[in-house]
Amino acid sequence: MIQVKPLQKVNPLDIEAERKYYVHAVATGTVDLERLAFLIANQSTVREADCYAVTLSLVHNMIDALEQGKIVKLDKLGSFQIGVNSMGVSTEKELSANAVKKAHVNFRPDAGLRKMLKNLKFKVTS
């Protein structure tokens, strides 16, 4: 069950407008690579250290591929791709790489994760 809490926000398009309440998902903890390696090792015949090493290698190789502009598709998990935010310019000739303000990673979940998102249950906490 996903815990959500009320969060009052201002309308960025009209800061004078009445503030409204929205739900905000509350994290209930963190699971890191070490914990995932432990869990995977206990669900298979692979040792924990091997799981951790493979996972770290996966992260390293994902970073390399993303830096090369590639989409990283992990079947049954989803796809990762670099996205950018940029400043607008009037003409195409004015556009340069300097227009990029910030880069981020886009994640597109695969079918199993999308199905999970449709079936989540929520509980409001304070």
C-alpha positions as CSV (number, residue, x, y, z in Angstrom):
1,M,0.0,0.0,0.0
2,I,1.3,3.4,-1.0
3,Q,1.0,6.1,1.7
4,V,0.1,9.6,0.5
5,K,-0.3,12.8,2.5
6,P,-2.0,16.1,1.8
7,L,0.2,18.9,0.5
8,Q,-0.9,22.4,-0.1
9,K,0.4,24.0,-3.2
10,V,0.2,27.4,-5.0
11,N,-0.9,27.6,-8.6
12,P,2.3,28.6,-10.5
13,L,0.3,30.2,-13.2
14,D,-1.7,32.3,-10.8
15,I,0.1,32.9,-7.5
16,E,-2.8,34.9,-6.2
17,A,-5.3,32.0,-6.6
18,E,-6.4,30.0,-3.6
19,R,-4.0,27.3,-2.6
20,K,-5.3,23.8,-3.2
21,Y,-4.4,20.4,-1.5
22,Y,-2.9,17.6,-3.5
23,V,-1.8,14.1,-2.5
24,H,2.0,13.6,-2.2
25,A,3.5,10.1,-2.1
26,V,5.4,9.3,1.1
27,A,8.5,7.1,0.9
28,T,8.5,4.4,3.5
29,G,12.2,3.6,3.2
30,T,15.0,2.9,0.8
31,V,16.3,-0.2,-0.9
32,D,19.9,0.1,-2.1
33,L,22.0,-2.1,-4.4
34,E,23.5,-3.9,-1.5
35,R,20.1,-4.9,-0.2
36,L,18.9,-5.9,-3.7
37,A,22.0,-8.1,-4.1
38,F,21.2,-9.8,-0.7
39,L,17.6,-10.4,-1.7
40,I,18.6,-11.7,-5.2
41,A,21.2,-14.1,-3.6
42,N,18.6,-15.5,-1.3
43,Q,16.2,-16.1,-4.2
44,S,18.8,-17.9,-6.3
45,T,21.9,-20.0,-6.2
46,V,24.2,-16.9,-6.9
47,R,26.3,-15.6,-4.1
48,E,25.5,-12.1,-2.7
49,A,28.9,-10.7,-3.6
50,D,28.4,-11.9,-7.2
51,C,25.0,-10.3,-7.4
52,Y,26.4,-7.0,-6.1
53,A,29.3,-7.1,-8.5
54,V,27.0,-7.7,-11.5
55,T,24.6,-5.0,-10.4
56,L,27.5,-2.5,-10.1
57,S,28.7,-3.5,-13.5
58,L,25.2,-3.0,-14.9
59,V,25.1,0.6,-13.5
60,H,28.6,1.4,-14.9
61,N,27.6,0.1,-18.4
62,M,24.3,1.9,-18.3
63,I,26.1,5.2,-17.6
64,D,28.5,4.5,-20.5
65,A,25.7,3.8,-22.9
66,L,23.6,6.8,-21.8
67,E,26.7,9.1,-22.2
68,Q,26.8,7.8,-25.8
69,G,23.2,8.9,-26.4
70,K,21.9,5.3,-26.5
71,I,18.6,4.1,-25.0
72,V,19.2,1.5,-22.3
73,K,16.4,-1.1,-22.4
74,L,16.1,-3.5,-19.5
75,D,13.5,-6.1,-20.5
76,K,10.7,-6.4,-18.0
77,L,11.9,-3.2,-16.2
78,G,11.9,-0.4,-18.8
79,S,14.0,2.0,-20.8
80,F,16.3,4.8,-19.7
81,Q,17.2,7.7,-22.0
82,I,18.9,11.1,-21.6
83,G,16.5,14.1,-21.9
84,V,17.4,17.8,-21.9
85,N,15.8,21.1,-20.9
86,S,16.9,24.0,-23.0
87,M,16.5,27.8,-23.5
88,G,14.3,28.8,-26.4
89,V,15.8,30.8,-29.3
90,S,14.1,32.6,-32.2
91,T,15.7,30.9,-35.1
92,E,17.3,27.5,-35.8
93,K,20.6,29.3,-36.7
94,E,20.8,30.7,-33.1
95,L,20.5,27.3,-31.6
96,S,23.7,25.7,-30.2
97,A,24.7,23.2,-27.5
98,N,24.9,26.1,-25.1
99,A,21.1,26.3,-25.1
100,V,21.0,23.1,-23.0
101,K,20.2,24.2,-19.4
102,K,20.0,20.7,-17.8
103,A,20.1,17.0,-18.6
104,H,18.0,14.3,-16.9
105,V,17.2,10.7,-17.2
106,N,13.9,9.7,-18.6
107,F,12.5,6.3,-17.6
108,R,9.7,4.5,-19.4
109,P,8.4,1.5,-17.5
110,D,7.9,-1.8,-19.3
111,A,4.5,-3.5,-19.4
112,G,4.8,-5.3,-16.0
113,L,5.6,-2.0,-14.2
114,R,2.8,-0.2,-16.0
115,K,0.4,-2.9,-14.9
116,M,1.6,-2.6,-11.3
117,L,1.0,1.2,-11.4
118,K,-2.6,0.6,-12.4
119,N,-3.2,-1.8,-9.5
120,L,-1.7,0.2,-6.6
121,K,-3.7,0.9,-3.5
122,F,-3.4,4.2,-1.6
123,K,-3.8,5.2,2.0
124,V,-3.9,8.9,3.2
125,T,-1.8,9.6,6.2
126,S,-1.2,12.9,8.0
